[in-house]
């Protein structure tokens, strides 16, 4: 268990949790609360310089934090309804920056039909943004629990947008490339009809897979990773393994979910009828202990004992060195 999960467990063991709360501490991306006999979803997320979002395009930054905040509701199979915030503006933010940032948030909320319900504003030496989202749940929630050996792993988008954005923030802040997250409203509406479990990739795809693997007591085998083209180009430019886009802890807030194999054809037909594209990553596996594997260029790499939680490292530099060293020690080839 990572240090972050240990801290969350300590807090959860002390604070009261009423009978209205449906799921356990790590069981779902959103809290599921019963109000007047109906289930409501609630999620709260904080964003700051730690998330490695670039500040050169405030409209894109506003869009990204809003999409990221709503992804927890979507991962639970819900529909976001209300959105509130607490923001500490960086002292360098002027009125023009704040207006463009807010326009970016609005562009994400409007197509989702989400109402802004207010918040709190302050100033600090570094920006910090917290968003709270309330959603509606129709039918049963999609939890992180429910995957079993043989279930197929799918992803709602390509891999690497978040880790490429982090790399650009470190080495090319002002390049015009737009690391823009996707609002997966339509994908979530199809996913919730077939998924046995779901989690968003807020800490990257590798971390998301490990989370559902641990919760469900399974292993996994990743057979295909659909990397974003610009991410592969970056890896080639710096002679780095493209698998860093998979292992890195900066998320792209896609929906990672599992479905039963016998329902796969029906799921794909439903996706096609909606004009949606999902990516098949591999399958959940069994075994004692269950293993975790990555297939790369006809080689099967054992990643069962790899620990790459960014929050367990004292600096970004130390974490990046560990990422690169681990990928190369595993035999992941340069792009």
DRENBA-505646 format. One line per field, with one value per residue (C-alpha): x, z negated, y; residue number from 1. Coordinates in Angstrom, 2 decimals. Each point is the difference from the previous one (the first is absolute). Layout:
DRENBA-505646
east <- (X; ...)
up <- (Z; ...)
north <- (Y; ...)
nr <- (NUM; ...)
//
This chain:
DRENBA-505646
east <- (0.00; 1.31; 0.58; -2.97; -2.35; 1.29; -0.79; -3.47; -0.64; 0.99; -2.32; -2.86; 0.40; -0.44; -2.71; -3.65; -1.67; -3.78; -2.34; -0.85; 3.45; -0.17; 3.61; 3.17; 2.98; 1.71; -2.95; -1.08; 1.21; -2.91; -1.69; -3.46; -2.52; -3.65; -2.18; -3.79; 0.27; 1.99; 3.71; 2.04; 3.66; 2.51; 3.63; 2.64; 3.41; 2.90; 2.45; 3.20; 3.50; 0.54; -2.23; 2.44; -2.61; 1.49; -1.23; 0.72; -3.61; -2.48; -3.09; 1.45; 0.98; -3.59; -1.38; 2.44; -0.72; -3.77; 0.20; 2.28; -2.38; -3.05; 1.78; -0.58; -3.77; 0.19; 2.15; -2.74; -2.56; -1.62; -0.94; 1.57; -2.55; 1.58; 3.52; 1.62; 3.58; 2.56; 2.86; 3.16; 1.29; 3.69; 0.94; 1.12; -3.56; -1.57; -3.64; 0.54; 1.50; -2.86; -2.63; 1.54; 0.47; -3.68; -1.03; 1.85; -1.91; -3.26; 0.75; 0.20; -3.09; -2.38; -0.01; -0.38; -3.02; 1.70; -0.99; 2.60; -1.03; 2.69; 3.21; 2.81; 2.81; 3.39; 3.60; 3.28; 3.56; -1.06; -3.34; -2.22; -3.42; -2.53; -3.16; -3.02; -2.49; -3.45; -1.51; -3.09; 0.06; -2.54; 0.17; 2.85; 3.36; 3.13; 2.56; 3.69; -0.98; -1.43; 2.84; 0.86; 2.57; -0.88; -1.73; 1.16; 1.65; -1.08; 1.00; -2.04; 2.96; 3.66; 2.84; 2.39; -1.68; 0.65; 3.59; 0.78; -1.50; 2.25; 3.07; -0.86; -0.45; 3.51; 1.84; -2.11; -2.54; -0.85; -0.35; -3.51; -0.90; -3.33; -0.08; -3.81; -1.96; -3.17; -3.42; -1.29; -3.75; -1.07; 2.59; -1.20; -3.60; 1.05; 2.57; -2.43; -2.25; 2.77; 2.83; 0.70; 2.25; 1.38; 2.60; 1.24; 3.68; 0.65; 3.43; 0.81; -0.98; 2.54; -1.24; -3.64; 0.65; 1.82; -2.85; -2.73; 2.36; 0.59; -3.66; -1.18; 2.83; 0.89; 2.95; -0.01; 1.73; 0.27; 0.24; -0.33; 0.54; -1.37; 2.49; -0.73; 2.09; 1.59; 1.09; 1.81; 1.69; 1.18; 1.42; 1.83; 1.40; 1.54; 0.83; -2.26; -2.27; -3.52; -1.26; 0.64; -3.34; -1.54; 2.02; -0.02; -2.29; -1.53; -3.53; -2.13; -3.31; -1.18; -2.39; 1.71; -2.49; -0.54; -2.75; -0.88; 1.40; -3.40; -1.37; 2.88; -1.63; -3.22; 2.01; 1.95; -3.21; -1.48; 3.15; 0.00; -3.66; 0.87; 3.05; 2.34; 3.51; 1.27; 3.42; 0.48; 3.05; -0.01; -1.68; -0.13; 1.74; -0.04; 2.70; 1.46; 1.48; -1.53; 2.61; 0.13; 1.46; 0.66; 0.40; 2.28; 1.24; -0.66; 1.66; -1.88; 1.38; -0.76; -0.97; -1.52; 2.43; 0.40; -0.78; -0.06; -2.21; 1.14; -1.09; 2.47; 2.98; 1.59; 0.39; -1.15; 3.55; 0.32; -3.34; 0.85; 3.35; -1.76; -2.54; 2.66; 2.24; -2.88; -1.21; 3.50; 0.67; -3.25; 1.25; -2.45; 1.58; 0.53; -2.55)
up <- (0.00; 0.94; -2.60; 1.37; -0.40; -3.55; -0.87; 1.53; -1.96; -3.26; 0.66; 1.02; -3.14; -2.22; 1.72; -0.34; 3.00; -0.17; 1.32; 2.95; 1.49; 2.37; 0.90; -1.98; -0.04; 3.18; 1.64; 2.47; 1.64; -1.46; -3.37; 0.34; -2.40; -0.52; -0.33; -0.25; 1.29; 3.10; 0.60; 0.57; 1.01; -1.53; 0.91; -1.01; 1.62; -0.47; 2.67; -0.30; 1.44; -1.20; 2.86; 2.55; 2.09; 2.06; -0.60; 3.49; 1.11; -2.79; 2.00; 0.47; -3.70; -1.05; 2.37; -1.29; -3.72; 0.62; 2.15; -2.57; -2.84; 1.83; 1.04; -3.43; 0.43; 3.49; -1.19; -2.48; 2.80; -1.00; 1.56; -1.42; -1.04; -2.23; -0.23; -2.71; -0.61; -2.34; 1.80; -1.24; 2.89; 0.69; -0.61; 3.62; 1.23; 1.29; 0.92; 3.57; -1.20; -2.46; 2.64; 2.53; -2.68; -0.97; 3.66; 0.24; -3.00; 1.54; 3.32; -1.85; -2.14; 2.75; 2.24; -3.13; -1.11; -3.33; -2.15; -1.83; -3.66; -1.28; -1.95; -1.77; 1.29; -1.44; 0.94; -0.68; 1.28; 2.01; 1.57; -1.60; 1.29; -1.71; 1.81; -1.51; 2.26; -0.81; 2.38; 0.63; 0.12; 1.98; -0.68; -1.79; -0.45; 1.79; -2.71; 0.09; -1.30; 2.35; 2.30; 0.23; 1.87; 3.68; 0.08; 2.86; -0.74; 2.02; 0.02; 1.26; 1.67; 0.89; -2.52; -0.85; 0.17; -3.67; -0.03; 3.18; -1.57; -3.05; 2.21; 1.92; -3.29; -1.04; 3.27; 2.45; -1.90; 2.79; 3.00; 1.46; -0.19; -1.84; -2.61; -0.13; -1.89; 1.51; -1.61; 0.20; -0.43; 2.88; -0.82; -3.60; 1.09; 1.94; -2.53; -2.91; 1.82; 0.33; -2.48; -2.89; -1.57; 0.91; -1.17; 1.57; 0.92; -2.21; -0.99; 3.35; 1.54; -1.93; -3.36; 1.01; 1.01; -3.26; -2.00; 1.49; -0.11; -3.73; -0.80; 1.93; -0.91; 3.64; 2.31; 3.52; 3.33; 2.18; 3.61; 1.80; -0.95; 2.38; -0.60; 1.24; 3.09; -1.46; -3.07; 2.13; 1.95; -3.26; -1.17; 3.30; -0.19; -3.42; 0.63; -2.83; -0.39; 1.21; -2.94; -2.20; 1.35; -1.69; -3.22; -0.76; -2.72; 1.80; 0.98; 3.03; -1.80; 2.40; -1.07; -0.53; -0.42; 0.33; 1.71; 0.13; 3.08; 1.05; 0.13; 2.01; 3.44; -1.22; -1.65; 3.20; 2.04; -2.44; 0.17; 3.80; 0.17; -2.09; 2.11; -2.94; -0.10; -2.94; -0.30; -1.08; -2.28; -1.08; -2.68; -3.74; -1.14; -2.95; -1.76; -3.51; -0.31; 3.07; 2.39; 1.92; 3.49; 2.86; 3.50; 2.11; 3.47; -0.50; -3.44; -3.25; -2.78; -3.65; -1.72; -3.11; -2.48; 1.54; -2.33; 1.72; -2.16; 0.62; -3.48; -1.61; 1.46; -1.51; 3.28; 3.61; 1.15; -2.17; 1.25; 3.69; -0.40; -1.67; 2.84; 2.71; -1.90; -0.71; 3.63; 1.25; -2.66; 1.01; 3.56; 1.42; 3.20; 1.01; 2.46)
north <- (0.00; 3.46; 2.70; 1.93; -2.96; -0.54; 3.61; -0.25; -3.21; 1.71; 2.95; -2.30; -2.10; 3.07; 2.06; -1.13; -1.64; -0.26; -2.69; 2.28; -0.71; -2.95; -0.85; -0.60; 2.34; -1.21; -1.75; 2.70; 3.19; 2.01; -0.14; -1.57; 1.50; -0.95; 3.12; -0.33; -3.54; 0.97; -0.40; 3.14; 0.19; 2.39; 0.58; 2.54; 0.47; 2.40; 1.17; 1.99; 0.31; -3.59; -1.16; 1.46; 1.84; 2.82; 3.55; 1.39; -0.51; 0.91; -1.05; -3.48; -0.13; 0.82; -2.65; -2.62; 0.48; -0.09; -3.15; -1.63; 0.82; -1.40; -3.21; -1.57; 0.35; -1.50; -2.92; -0.90; -0.12; 3.28; 3.32; 3.19; 2.63; 2.67; 1.44; 2.12; 1.11; 1.54; 1.71; 1.65; 2.05; 0.29; 3.64; 0.22; -0.65; 3.20; 0.66; -1.18; -3.31; -0.56; 0.74; -2.40; -2.67; 0.31; -0.17; -3.30; -1.37; 1.21; -1.72; -3.32; 0.55; 1.16; -3.13; -2.12; 2.05; 0.72; 2.99; 2.07; 0.44; 2.38; -0.29; 1.81; 2.21; 0.87; 0.77; -1.78; -0.28; -3.08; -0.89; -2.61; -1.05; -2.27; -1.07; -1.75; -1.76; -1.41; -2.52; -2.10; -3.79; -1.99; -3.72; -1.71; 1.76; -1.19; -0.72; -0.73; -3.43; -2.59; -1.04; -3.69; -2.11; -0.12; 3.37; 2.23; 3.35; 3.02; 3.67; 2.97; 1.75; -0.23; -0.15; 2.81; 3.41; 0.76; -1.24; 1.91; 3.15; -0.53; -0.43; 3.17; 1.85; -1.02; 0.47; 2.06; 2.09; 2.41; -2.30; 0.32; -3.72; -0.30; -2.76; -0.03; -2.65; -1.49; 0.26; -3.58; 0.55; -2.25; -2.65; -0.14; -0.55; -3.12; -1.17; -0.11; -2.48; -2.60; 0.69; -2.34; 2.65; 3.43; 2.51; 3.21; 0.32; 3.02; -1.36; -1.60; -3.31; -2.10; 1.30; -0.54; -3.61; -0.67; 1.51; -2.22; -2.99; 0.49; 0.64; -3.07; -2.37; -0.60; 0.45; 1.38; -0.33; 3.10; -1.14; 3.35; 3.64; 2.65; 2.80; 3.51; 0.82; 3.13; -1.95; -2.57; 2.80; 1.56; -3.33; -0.40; 3.53; -0.65; -3.71; -1.11; -3.05; 0.77; -2.07; 3.06; 1.23; -3.07; -0.10; 3.74; 1.30; 2.98; -0.91; 0.71; -0.72; -2.68; -2.77; -3.35; -2.83; -3.73; -1.99; -3.67; -1.73; -1.35; 3.57; 1.44; -0.29; 1.60; 2.80; 0.68; 0.09; 2.52; 2.13; -0.08; 0.99; 3.08; 0.81; -0.61; -1.46; -2.06; -1.63; -3.62; -0.17; -3.65; -2.09; -0.61; -3.19; -2.36; -1.99; -0.14; 2.48; 1.69; 1.36; 3.26; 0.00; 2.38; -1.40; 2.16; -0.95; -3.72; -0.01; -0.61; 2.20; -0.75; 3.27; -1.61; 1.54; 3.45; 2.91; 3.39; 2.23; 3.57; 1.10; -2.41; 1.92; 3.09; 1.93; -0.01; -0.60; -3.10; -1.31; 0.56; -1.74; -2.94; -0.18; -0.09; -2.41; -2.39; -0.02; -0.81; -2.63; -1.72; -0.15; 2.55; 1.25; 3.58; 1.37)
nr <- (1; 2; 3; 4; 5; 6; 7; 8; 9; 10; 11; 12; 13; 14; 15; 16; 17; 18; 19; 20; 21; 22; 23; 24; 25; 26; 27; 28; 29; 30; 31; 32; 33; 34; 35; 36; 37; 38; 39; 40; 41; 42; 43; 44; 45; 46; 47; 48; 49; 50; 51; 52; 53; 54; 55; 56; 57; 58; 59; 60; 61; 62; 63; 64; 65; 66; 67; 68; 69; 70; 71; 72; 73; 74; 75; 76; 77; 78; 79; 80; 81; 82; 83; 84; 85; 86; 87; 88; 89; 90; 91; 92; 93; 94; 95; 96; 97; 98; 99; 100; 101; 102; 103; 104; 105; 106; 107; 108; 109; 110; 111; 112; 113; 114; 115; 116; 117; 118; 119; 120; 121; 122; 123; 124; 125; 126; 127; 128; 129; 130; 131; 132; 133; 134; 135; 136; 137; 138; 139; 140; 141; 142; 143; 144; 145; 146; 147; 148; 149; 150; 151; 152; 153; 154; 155; 156; 157; 158; 159; 160; 161; 162; 163; 164; 165; 166; 167; 168; 169; 170; 171; 172; 173; 174; 175; 176; 177; 178; 179; 180; 181; 182; 183; 184; 185; 186; 187; 188; 189; 190; 191; 192; 193; 194; 195; 196; 197; 198; 199; 200; 201; 202; 203; 204; 205; 206; 207; 208; 209; 210; 211; 212; 213; 214; 215; 216; 217; 218; 219; 220; 221; 222; 223; 224; 225; 226; 227; 228; 229; 230; 231; 232; 233; 234; 235; 236; 237; 238; 239; 240; 241; 242; 243; 244; 245; 246; 247; 248; 249; 250; 251; 252; 253; 254; 255; 256; 257; 258; 259; 260; 261; 262; 263; 264; 265; 266; 267; 268; 269; 270; 271; 272; 273; 274; 275; 276; 277; 278; 279; 280; 281; 282; 283; 284; 285; 286; 287; 288; 289; 290; 291; 292; 293; 294; 295; 296; 297; 298; 299; 300; 301; 302; 303; 304; 305; 306; 307; 308; 309; 310; 311; 312; 313; 314; 315; 316; 317; 318; 319; 320; 321; 322; 323; 324; 325; 326; 327; 328; 329; 330; 331; 332; 333; 334; 335)
//
